[in-house]
Amino acid sequence: MIPPGTFFRPELDIQRKSLEMTRLAFEIDAISQMTLQVMQTVLAVNEKKQKLTEDGLGPLALASALSDFYQISSILESGQQVMDTEQITEFADYGLDLVDRLAYQLRLLEITDQRDQMSHIYVSLALWLVRRRATLDNIEGVADGFGWIVNSLSDTNDLAEMCQLIEEVAEAASENKKMDEDKSNPWRPWRVLNLNAGIAATRSLDPELMERVFDEVGRRLPYDMSGFLADGKRQMMTQNVPEAVQEVMNRYADKWPARPAH
């Protein structure tokens, strides 16, 4: 799990990342192709290294399982088959588990150049599933993917759109995740997902969007809100930030003052 990103940065590689949003896929054939490219990399590297065996769900078995998953997904997208909410939720768990296994095989094979592609796969697939009424319990890879993409973006419109996409997934998260009972892990997916929404909203430089997102983050992560805002204010002091953005940040920081140290 990667940590939430930074609030304000100097202009980085703008050429690099107004294209980022266009790399998200919203149709299942495109998501399937993205996944196939990574799977082919795993198969090719493992053929050379012979590190992963086919005991259990090895690369070949995983490739077959992913192919079956995407074939069923394509049928669902075409409307030829319909799943009820419980069925699509189970199907979502299965599909995201397969993508988790793909990410695990990348790590075992020490393939480090697919992180960006995997982030887009996780986010694209999660959005495709929630738009078909799936409830998501497995959001670790998805939260990580959103964090990676938010860190990469610089275009304010893209960042604003990313807030809306994160909100779609957050709304579709399981009640177990939304309850956020175990707060011992600062990298827990629910926290990472919501804090990155706050960061994306701030970096969009849209005061109204900031207010909406800050209200949601405050409701979902009340124990994290003061630290989130204090960090934002510290970073804001070193950057040329519009006054309207500063006003929102200061107002919410006053509403959520830093907790005194014990």
N, C-alpha and C positions, 0 to 999 in steps of 0.2 A: 504494500500500500504506500503510495507516495503522499507526502504531506500536501495540505492546501498551498496554493501558489501565493505569490506576492501581490500586493495591492497595486502599487504604482511602479512603473519602470521607465527608464529612458526608451525612446523609440528603438525597437529591435527589428531588424529584418522585416519591415512591413511587407516587402515583396513576398517574403516567406509566407505570411500568414493572413492575408485576407482570403487566400484560397482554401484555408483549412476547412471552413464550413462546407464548401462544395465537395469535400472528400467524404463527408458523411453520406451514407446510402440509406434510402428510405424504401426501396423495393427489394424483395427477398433475393432476386437473381443477382443483383449487384452485391448484396451482403455475402451471398454464397461465393461469388467470384473472389471477393477480398479474402475470405477464409481459405478458399482453395489455394490461393497464392502462398499463404503462410504454410499450409499443410504440405505443399510441394517442396517448400524450403526444408521443412522438417524431414521429409522422406529423403531428399537428396543428401542432406548432411548426415543423416543416420546411416545411409548406405555407405558412406565413406568411413564414419567412425565406428559403426556397428556397436553403438553404446546402448540402444534400447532394443530389447527383445520383444517378441510378439506374445509373451506370456501376459495374460490379462488383456488390457486395452492398449496394445502397442500402436505404433504409428499407422500400420496398415489397417488394423481394426478401427482405429479412431477415424481414419479417412473414410472408411465405409459407413461408420455410424453418422458422421457429419453429412455425408451424401444423402443418407436416408432421411435425416432430420430436415435438410433443406428441400428435399423432394416433397415431403409432407407439408412443409411451410409454403411451398409454391402452390400446392393444391388448395391450402387454406386461403392464400391470397387471391386465387382465382374465383373463390366462392363455391367451388365444387364440393367442398366439405366444410362443415361448421362444427366448432367445439364450444361447449358451454364454458362458463367462467372457471369452474373447477378443472376441467380438462385442459384449457389453455394455460392455466397456472402450472399444472403438472408438466405440460409440454415445455413451458418456459424454463422451469427448473432443470429439466433434462437438457435442453439446448445450451443453457448457460454453463451447466456442468461440463458439457463437451468442450466448450470454448476454454473453460478453466483447465481442462486436461491438455488442450493444445498449448496453452500458456506454460503449463508445467513441463511439457516436453521441450519447449523452447529453452527453458531454464536448464534442464538436464543436459541439453546438447550445447549449452553456452552460446546460443544464438542471440546476439544482442542488438541486431539491426531491425527487429520487427516490432519494437515497442510502439511506435507510432501507428502502424497498421493494426496491431491488436487493440489499441485504444479506440480506433474508429470502428472496429468490428464489435466490440463490447457495447459501445454507445448506440450504434446503428441497430444492432439486434435488440437491445433493450427497448428502444423506441418502437421498433416494429411490433414487438410483443405487447407492450402496454397499450398500443393503439388498437389492439385486438382483445382488450379487456383482461389481460393477464395481470395477476398480482405477483410482485417480485419479492422473494425472500433472499435470494442469492444476489447481492448487489455489490460485492467487494470489487470484482473486476470492472463493473460498470462505474462505480465511484472513482476508482483509480483512472479509468479511461477519461472520464469527464475532467478530472484534475489535470491530466496530461494535456488535454486539448485546451483547457482554459489557460494553462501556463504558456501555451504556444501562440495564443491569439493576441493581436494588437488592434484590430479594427473594432471600433466601438459598436458598430451595428452588429457585427458577429458576436461580440460579447453579450449584447442585449438579447440576441436570439438564443445564445447558449443558456441564459438564465431561464428562458421559457422551456427549453428542452430538459434542463435539470429538474424543473418543477413538474413536468409530466412524469418523470421517473419517480420523484419523491412522493407524489400523490399516489402512485401505484405500488409503493413499497408496502410490504406486509405490516400488519399491526404489530407483530413482534419487533420489527425494526423500528417502527415509529415510537414504540414505548421507550426505547433507548434506556433500558433499565441498568445495564452494566456500563458504567461510565469510566471504568478503570483503564480502558484502552483509548488513548488519544487519537489513534489512527483507525478507529472503528468506522466502517463504511458510511453509516448514517451521518456521522459528524463530518467526515471528509466531503460527502456529497453536498450537504447544506452550506458548509463554510465556503466551498468553491462557488456556490450560487451567490453568496454575499460578495465574494471577491470579484466575480464576473460583473455583478451589478455595479460595484464601485468603479471598476475600470471602464465600464460603459459610459461613465460621466453623465448618466441620466438620473437626475435627482428623484423624479417620480418613481422610476424603477427601483432605485436604491431604497426608497421608503417602503415599497411593497415587499421587497425581498427581505429587508431588515426586520420587518414585522413578522414575516414567516420564520426567519432564522431565530428570532427572539422567542417565538412560541415553541419551536421545535428543540432549540438548544439553549434554554435560559441560563444554564450554568457556564456556557462558553461565550455568551454574548459580550460580556465586559472585556474579556481578553481579546476577542476578535476586533472590537472597536478601538481598544487602546493600541493594538498593533497597527490598525489602519491609520489612526491619528499620527503615530510616530513616523510612518512611512510618508504620509501626506506632507509633513513638515519639510521634507527634503525634495519635494517635487513641485512643479508649477501646475497646481490643480485649480480648476475654476471655483470661484467663490461659492456658487450654489452647491457644489459637491462638498466643499468644506463645511458649509452650514449644516447640511444633512448629517455629515459625520459627527460634527460637534454636538448637534442636538441629540442624536441617539447615544453618544458617549455620555452626555449628561443624564440621560434617562437610565443608562446601564452603567453606573460608576464602577470603577475597578474595586474588587473586593480587597479589604485590608488584609495584609499578611498576618499570619498567626505565629 
